[in-house]
């Protein structure tokens, strides 16, 4: 995937932070911020900057528009060693960024979700790991447009793809994109349910 211009990537990180600051996963990993929402937004902006970098190195990143009002970050069929190296680099930075408790929450939640995912046989599927549109840019169709290039690439690869969401209100949107609910799970750290959605291979 071609490199995202720095300014747009920075704006995309802020857009993702603003879009997802209320998500139970991101509340749990930013526990060090307590009730300080300004600090939480800043921590999440740094979190998503790392995720965007990882996506550029070993996956796929699509921006919602020319100014970075959102983004979609995919784990693709890139070589396993490339993905593992990029993930390890991000994980080391997250350990510092999130603090001891936040990083413990991160690893526990990821572990819980991976355990729930294991029986679904999605090892070769693409993963829509993060998607979001800045709150003040929502309602313009950017959500569908930011997913379209990645879904086209998935279809060209003849692959399945999946996502996980804690936001029940997003289920109809993803259903319109071809995703089907494959499971609903209770996650212990957040105390919240999330949904696994899978999109089977489509003809390109």
C-alpha positions as CSV (number, residue, x, y, z in Angstrom):
1,X,0.0,0.0,0.0
2,X,1.4,3.4,-0.9
3,X,2.4,5.6,2.0
4,X,-0.2,8.0,3.4
5,X,0.9,11.7,3.5
6,X,1.9,12.7,7.0
7,X,-0.6,15.5,7.5
8,X,-3.5,13.4,6.4
9,X,-2.4,10.5,8.5
10,X,-2.2,12.8,11.6
11,X,-5.7,14.1,10.9
12,X,-6.9,10.5,10.4
13,X,-5.5,9.5,13.8
14,X,-7.4,12.4,15.4
15,X,-10.5,11.5,13.5
16,X,-10.4,7.9,14.6
17,X,-9.8,9.0,18.2
18,X,-12.8,11.3,18.2
19,X,-15.0,8.7,16.5
20,X,-14.0,5.8,18.9
21,X,-13.4,7.5,22.2
22,X,-16.7,6.0,23.6
23,X,-16.0,2.5,22.5
24,X,-15.6,0.0,25.4
25,X,-12.3,-1.4,24.1
26,X,-10.7,2.0,23.9
27,X,-12.1,3.1,27.3
28,X,-10.5,0.1,28.8
29,X,-7.1,0.5,27.3
30,X,-7.0,4.2,28.2
31,X,-7.8,3.5,31.9
32,X,-4.7,5.6,32.9
33,X,-6.6,8.7,31.8
34,X,-9.3,8.3,34.4
35,X,-12.0,10.9,33.8
36,X,-9.7,13.2,31.8
37,X,-11.3,13.1,28.3
38,X,-8.8,15.5,26.9
39,X,-5.9,13.2,27.9
40,X,-7.9,10.2,26.6
41,X,-8.3,11.8,23.2
42,X,-4.6,12.6,23.0
43,X,-3.7,9.0,24.1
44,X,-6.0,7.6,21.5
45,X,-4.6,9.9,18.8
46,X,-1.2,8.4,19.5
47,X,-2.7,4.9,19.6
48,X,-4.3,5.3,16.2
49,X,-1.1,6.9,14.8
50,X,0.7,3.6,15.7
51,X,-2.1,1.6,14.2
52,X,-1.9,3.5,10.9
53,X,1.8,3.0,10.8
54,X,1.4,-0.7,11.3
55,X,-1.3,-0.8,8.6
56,X,1.0,1.0,6.2
57,X,3.9,-1.4,7.0
58,X,2.0,-4.7,6.8
59,X,-1.6,-4.3,5.8
60,X,-3.8,-1.7,4.1
61,X,-4.8,1.8,5.0
62,X,-7.6,3.8,3.3
63,X,-8.4,7.3,4.2
64,X,-12.0,8.6,4.1
65,X,-11.2,11.7,2.1
66,X,-8.4,14.0,1.2
67,X,-8.3,15.7,4.6
68,X,-8.3,12.5,6.7
69,X,-11.8,12.6,8.2
70,X,-11.5,9.0,9.0
71,X,-9.8,5.7,8.0
72,X,-10.0,2.0,7.6
73,X,-7.1,-0.2,8.6
74,X,-6.9,-3.8,7.4
75,X,-4.8,-6.8,8.2
76,X,-4.3,-8.4,4.8
77,X,-2.6,-11.4,3.3
78,X,0.9,-9.8,3.6
79,X,3.6,-12.3,4.6
80,X,3.3,-13.5,8.2
81,X,6.8,-12.4,9.1
82,X,6.1,-8.8,7.8
83,X,2.9,-8.7,9.8
84,X,4.5,-10.0,13.0
85,X,7.4,-7.5,12.8
86,X,5.0,-4.6,12.4
87,X,2.8,-5.8,15.2
88,X,5.7,-6.3,17.5
89,X,6.9,-2.8,16.9
90,X,3.4,-1.4,17.7
91,X,3.1,-3.6,20.7
92,X,6.4,-2.3,22.2
93,X,5.2,1.3,21.7
94,X,1.7,0.5,23.2
95,X,3.3,-0.9,26.4
96,X,4.8,2.6,27.0
97,X,1.8,4.6,25.7
98,X,-0.9,2.9,27.6
99,X,0.8,2.3,31.0
100,X,0.9,-0.9,33.0
101,X,-2.9,-1.2,33.6
102,X,-3.9,0.0,30.1
103,X,-1.5,-2.4,28.5
104,X,-2.7,-5.3,30.7
105,X,-6.3,-4.5,29.6
106,X,-5.1,-4.4,26.0
107,X,-3.5,-7.8,26.1
108,X,-6.3,-9.4,28.0
109,X,-9.0,-8.2,25.7
110,X,-7.1,-9.1,22.6
111,X,-6.5,-12.6,24.1
112,X,-10.2,-13.0,24.9
113,X,-11.3,-12.0,21.4
114,X,-8.7,-14.2,19.8
115,X,-9.9,-17.2,21.9
116,X,-13.5,-16.5,20.7
117,X,-12.4,-16.1,17.1
118,X,-10.3,-19.4,16.9
119,X,-13.2,-21.8,16.1
120,X,-14.3,-19.8,13.1
121,X,-11.4,-20.8,10.8
122,X,-10.6,-17.3,9.7
123,X,-6.8,-17.6,9.7
124,X,-6.6,-16.7,6.0
125,X,-9.3,-14.0,6.1
126,X,-8.6,-10.3,5.9
127,X,-9.4,-8.4,9.1
128,X,-11.0,-4.9,9.2
129,X,-9.2,-4.0,12.5
130,X,-10.2,-0.3,12.8
131,X,-12.7,1.9,11.0
132,X,-14.1,5.2,11.9
133,X,-15.3,8.6,10.7
134,X,-14.8,11.9,12.5
135,X,-18.1,12.7,14.3
136,X,-18.6,16.0,12.5
137,X,-18.1,14.3,9.1
138,X,-20.5,11.5,9.6
139,X,-23.7,11.2,7.6
140,X,-22.0,12.0,4.2
141,X,-21.5,8.5,3.0
142,X,-17.8,8.4,4.1
143,X,-18.2,5.2,6.0
144,X,-19.2,3.2,2.9
145,X,-16.6,5.0,0.7
146,X,-13.7,4.4,3.1
147,X,-14.5,0.6,3.1
148,X,-15.0,0.3,-0.6
149,X,-11.3,0.1,-1.8
150,X,-10.5,-2.5,0.9
151,X,-13.5,-4.6,0.1
152,X,-12.6,-4.5,-3.6
153,X,-9.1,-5.7,-2.8
154,X,-10.6,-8.5,-0.6
155,X,-12.8,-9.5,-3.5
156,X,-9.9,-9.4,-6.0
157,X,-7.9,-11.7,-3.6
158,X,-10.9,-14.1,-3.4
159,X,-10.7,-13.8,0.4
160,X,-13.2,-13.7,3.2
161,X,-12.9,-10.8,5.7
162,X,-14.2,-10.1,9.2
163,X,-14.5,-7.5,11.9
164,X,-15.5,-7.2,15.5
165,X,-17.6,-4.3,16.9
166,X,-18.9,-3.3,20.3
167,X,-21.4,-1.0,18.7
168,X,-24.7,-2.7,18.1
169,X,-25.9,0.3,16.1
170,X,-23.2,-0.4,13.5
171,X,-24.5,-3.9,12.6
172,X,-27.0,-2.7,9.9
173,X,-24.3,-0.6,8.2
174,X,-21.9,-3.5,8.0
175,X,-24.7,-5.8,6.9
176,X,-25.2,-3.5,3.9
177,X,-21.5,-4.0,3.1
178,X,-22.0,-7.8,3.0
179,X,-21.0,-8.8,6.6
180,X,-23.1,-11.3,8.5
181,X,-23.2,-11.7,12.3
182,X,-21.2,-14.9,13.2
183,X,-21.4,-14.6,16.9
184,X,-22.1,-12.4,19.9
185,X,-19.7,-12.6,22.8
186,X,-19.4,-11.2,26.3
187,X,-15.9,-9.8,27.0
188,X,-14.8,-9.9,30.6
189,X,-12.5,-6.9,30.8
190,X,-14.8,-4.4,29.3
191,X,-17.9,-6.0,30.7
192,X,-19.6,-5.5,27.3
193,X,-20.8,-7.6,24.5
194,X,-19.3,-7.5,21.0
195,X,-20.2,-8.9,17.7
196,X,-18.1,-10.9,15.2
197,X,-19.2,-10.2,11.6
198,X,-17.9,-12.2,8.6
199,X,-18.1,-11.4,4.9
200,X,-17.7,-14.5,2.8
201,X,-15.7,-14.3,-0.4
202,X,-17.4,-12.4,-3.2
203,X,-16.7,-12.6,-6.9
204,X,-14.5,-9.6,-7.9
